[in-house]
Amino acid sequence: MGMAVGGQGGPKSDINMTPMIDVLLVLIIIFMVITPLTPKGLEALVPQPPPPNQPPNTSDQRTVVIVIDKDHKYAINQDPISESDLGPRLTDIFKTRAEHVVFVKGDPSIEFQWVAKAIDIAHGAGIDKVGLMTAKVEAGQ
């Protein structure tokens, strides 16, 4: 708060700071209330156990990995497959599964466009989530 002493009776252009401080305090309170509501962490996929009195299904236990080698050839769990058959094969694999998750493993020497193409084919086949594996692809894996 300012105080003018003496002199001129003309208009003054001092800013009244009290309303600005009130607005600032209200904003601080709003942000303090909203902050605990923001989600934290990453979403993790946890395998679910089979229902009681039911034998586990072998197709649900197997992780599906699309492998792309340095020659741009595709394989699903080490079974070679052509690019045109990749989508229908993924649809067949996942039509009986509850969770539609697939991993893509690409050779480090290939361009990302080949991995992106595999991800696009997987999304077109109805896969909900696609994970990327960064391990090096070798002939025996």
Residue pairs with C-beta under 8 A, 6 or more apart in sequence:
1 17
1 18
2 14
4 12
4 14
45 99
45 101
45 129
48 98
48 99
50 56
50 57
50 60
57 96
59 93
59 96
59 97
60 97
60 98
62 77
63 77
63 103
64 76
64 77
64 90
64 93
64 94
64 101
64 102
64 103
65 76
65 77
65 102
65 103
65 104
65 105
65 133
66 74
66 75
66 76
66 86
66 102
66 103
66 104
66 105
66 118
66 122
67 74
67 75
67 76
67 77
67 78
67 105
67 106
67 137
67 141
68 74
68 75
68 104
68 105
68 106
68 107
68 110
68 114
68 115
68 118
68 137
69 75
69 107
69 137
70 107
70 109
70 110
70 137
72 110
72 114
73 80
74 80
74 81
74 82
74 83
74 86
74 118
75 81
76 86
76 89
76 90
76 93
78 141
81 89
83 117
83 121
86 118
86 121
86 125
87 121
87 124
87 125
88 125
90 102
90 121
90 122
90 125
90 126
90 127
91 125
91 126
94 100
94 102
94 125
94 126
94 127
99 128
100 126
100 127
100 128
100 129
101 127
101 128
101 129
101 130
101 131
102 122
102 127
102 129
102 130
102 131
103 130
103 131
103 132
103 133
104 115
104 118
104 119
104 122
104 130
104 131
104 132
104 133
105 132
105 133
105 135
105 137
106 112
106 114
106 115
106 118
106 132
106 137
107 136
107 137
108 136
108 137
115 132
119 130
122 130
123 130
135 141
